[in-house]
Amino acid sequence: MALALATGEPLFGMYATKKQSVAYLSFEDSKARLLQRLQNMGWEGEKISLQLYTDLSPLLISSGGRLETTTLAKSITKSIKAQNPDTVIIDTYSQAFLHEDGDNRGSQAVGNWIKKELRGKTVLIIHHVRKAENYEKTEDVTLDAIRGASALVGYSRSAFFLGGMDPQYALKTLKSNYGEPFPDYQNKLYLEKDIVEIDCKKIFKGFKIRGGHFDKMDKARREADASARKKLGL
């Protein structure tokens, strides 16, 4: 998604994007690894407005009702304000913001900090679902699957789930205050891993729309429309 936005290329090869500047805050991967991933996805080194922040430590630490804004957080926000990106991606929540899993105060502090320091920007935060749960189908995944306190979901305008059981993956809408992003295809897109073989090595490029997905959805939509017309005597 970051690469699609920075290049203005369609997301998943079909959803149009508006070319913009992106700041990617990675708390788990090195710059070398991220650059390799970008190359795997087709980036050939051309200049794009994608700023990578790596080798990061926590931005906010909440404990016992006290909130600490770290020196790094102040440095990062100063840099981001100078760069003025359209979109900020934080990967991942648990590494960027330290507090107990069910701490509403901690989540509220994070939400207030983002609203203040990153105002006017689209902020995408990568987070994990509850590992203790066993989700056999994407239909089983709801907002309850998101780890953490209820305030975390409350502050979010939209929430999406990306995952599933190999090779069955989906991008599913769990919450959207701005309206359903995939109105013609219910509330999820079915995906598959895009893997190519180069020099006898399998390279994971990312996700792509699963083959035949839209044909099946279009058929289901036509059948539903025909059924409705029959019931209404049209």
C-alpha positions in Angstrom: 0.0 0.0 0.0 2.8 2.4 0.8 4.5 1.7 -2.5 1.2 2.1 -4.4 0.6 5.5 -2.8 4.1 6.7 -3.3 4.1 5.8 -7.0 0.5 6.5 -7.8 0.2 2.9 -9.1 -3.1 1.0 -8.6 -3.4 -0.9 -5.3 -3.5 -4.7 -5.9 -3.3 -3.8 -9.6 -6.8 -2.4 -9.8 -7.7 0.2 -7.1 -6.6 3.7 -8.3 -4.5 5.7 -5.9 -3.5 9.4 -5.8 0.2 9.8 -5.9 1.3 11.2 -2.5 4.1 11.3 0.0 4.3 8.6 2.6 6.3 8.2 5.9 6.8 4.5 7.0 7.8 4.0 10.6 9.1 0.5 11.0 9.7 -0.8 14.5 10.5 -4.4 13.5 12.4 -4.4 10.1 15.7 -2.9 9.1 16.0 -0.4 6.2 17.9 -3.0 4.2 15.0 -5.5 4.6 12.4 -2.9 3.6 14.4 -1.9 0.6 14.7 -5.5 -0.5 10.9 -5.9 -0.1 10.3 -2.8 -2.2 12.5 -4.2 -4.9 10.7 -7.5 -4.8 7.5 -5.6 -5.4 8.9 -4.0 -8.5 10.5 -0.8 -7.3 13.6 -0.2 -9.4 15.2 2.6 -7.4 13.4 5.5 -9.0 12.9 8.5 -6.8 9.6 8.3 -4.9 8.2 10.2 -1.9 8.5 7.3 0.6 10.5 8.1 3.7 11.6 5.0 5.7 12.2 5.4 9.5 13.9 2.3 10.9 15.8 1.2 14.0 13.2 2.8 16.2 12.3 2.4 19.9 8.9 3.1 21.5 7.3 6.6 21.0 5.0 6.5 24.0 5.2 4.6 27.3 2.2 4.4 29.6 2.5 2.8 33.0 0.6 3.3 36.3 -1.5 6.1 34.9 1.7 8.0 33.8 2.5 8.8 30.2 6.0 9.3 28.9 6.6 10.8 25.5 10.1 9.7 24.6 12.8 11.8 23.0 12.5 9.8 19.9 8.8 10.6 19.6 9.6 14.3 19.7 12.3 13.9 17.1 10.1 11.8 14.8 7.2 14.2 14.9 9.5 17.1 14.2 10.9 15.2 11.2 7.4 14.3 10.0 6.1 17.8 10.3 9.1 19.0 8.2 8.5 16.3 5.6 4.7 16.9 5.7 3.6 13.5 4.3 0.0 12.8 3.3 0.1 9.3 4.9 1.9 7.9 7.9 2.2 4.2 8.4 3.2 2.8 11.8 4.3 -0.8 12.0 3.5 -2.1 14.6 1.3 -0.7 17.4 2.7 -2.9 20.1 6.3 -1.8 19.4 5.5 1.9 18.9 3.2 2.3 22.0 4.0 0.5 25.2 1.1 -0.1 27.7 -0.8 -3.1 29.1 -3.0 -4.9 26.5 -6.3 -3.9 28.1 -5.3 -0.4 29.3 -8.0 2.0 28.0 -6.0 4.9 29.4 -3.0 3.9 27.4 -5.0 3.5 24.2 -6.7 6.9 24.8 -3.3 8.5 25.3 -2.1 7.1 22.0 -5.2 8.3 20.2 -4.9 11.8 21.7 -1.2 11.9 20.8 -1.9 11.0 17.2 -4.7 13.5 16.9 -2.4 16.2 18.2 0.9 15.4 16.5 -0.3 13.9 13.2 -3.4 16.1 12.6 -4.6 16.3 9.1 -2.8 13.2 7.9 -4.0 9.7 7.1 -2.5 7.4 9.8 -2.4 3.7 9.2 -1.4 1.5 12.2 -0.5 -2.1 11.8 -1.7 -4.2 14.7 -2.2 -7.9 15.5 -5.3 -10.0 16.2 -5.7 -12.1 19.3 -3.5 -15.2 18.9 -5.4 -17.2 21.4 -8.5 -17.2 19.2 -8.9 -19.8 16.5 -10.3 -18.2 13.4 -11.0 -20.8 10.7 -12.8 -18.5 8.4 -12.6 -14.8 7.7 -16.3 -14.6 8.6 -15.4 -15.4 12.2 -13.2 -12.3 12.5 -14.9 -9.3 14.0 -13.7 -6.2 15.9 -13.4 -8.4 19.0 -10.5 -10.1 17.4 -8.3 -6.9 17.6 -5.9 -7.0 20.5 -6.1 -4.3 23.2 -8.6 -2.1 24.9 -11.9 -0.9 23.4 -10.5 2.7 23.2 -8.1 1.5 20.4 -11.0 0.6 18.2 -13.0 3.6 19.3 -10.3 6.0 18.1 -10.0 4.3 14.8 -12.1 5.6 11.9 -11.6 2.3 10.0 -10.3 -1.1 10.7 -9.3 -3.9 8.3 -8.2 -7.5 8.7 -5.6 -9.0 6.5 -5.0 -12.6 7.0 -6.4 -16.1 6.8 -5.2 -19.7 6.4 -2.6 -20.3 3.6 -3.5 -20.1 0.7 -6.9 -18.5 1.6 -6.3 -14.8 2.4 -8.7 -11.8 2.5 -8.7 -8.1 3.2 -11.9 -7.6 5.2 -13.6 -4.5 6.5 -14.2 -4.6 10.3 -15.2 -1.0 10.7 -15.6 1.9 8.4 -17.0 5.3 9.5 -16.4 6.6 5.9 -18.6 3.9 4.2 -17.9 0.5 2.8 -14.7 0.7 0.6 -15.7 -2.4 -1.5 -19.4 -1.9 -2.1 -19.6 -4.1 -5.1 -17.8 -7.0 -3.5 -19.4 -7.2 0.0 -17.0 -6.3 2.8 -13.9 -8.2 1.8 -11.5 -8.9 -1.0 -10.0 -12.4 -1.5 -6.3 -12.3 -2.0 -3.4 -14.7 -2.7 0.3 -14.5 -2.3 2.1 -13.2 -5.4 5.2 -15.4 -5.6 7.7 -15.4 -8.5 10.8 -17.6 -9.1 14.0 -15.7 -9.9 17.3 -17.6 -10.1 15.8 -20.7 -8.6 14.6 -18.6 -5.6 11.0 -18.0 -4.7 10.4 -14.3 -4.1 7.3 -13.0 -2.2 6.2 -9.8 -4.0 3.1 -9.2 -1.9 -0.6 -9.9 -2.3 -2.8 -9.8 -5.4 -6.4 -10.4 -6.1 -7.2 -14.1 -6.1 -7.8 -15.4 -9.6 -11.5 -15.6 -10.5 -12.6 -13.7 -7.5 -14.4 -11.0 -9.3 -16.0 -13.4 -11.7 -17.5 -15.3 -8.8 -18.6 -12.1 -7.0 -20.2 -10.7 -10.2 -22.1 -14.0 -10.7 -23.4 -13.9 -7.1 -24.5 -10.3 -7.5 -26.4 -11.1 -10.7 -28.1 -14.1 -9.0 -29.1 -11.9 -6.0 -30.5 -9.2 -8.3 -32.5 -11.8 -10.3 -33.9 -13.3 -7.0 -34.9 -9.8 -5.8 -36.6 -9.0 -9.1 -38.5 -12.3 -9.0 -39.7 -11.7 -5.5 -40.9 -8.2 -6.4 -42.5 -9.4 -9.6 -40.4 -7.2 -11.8 
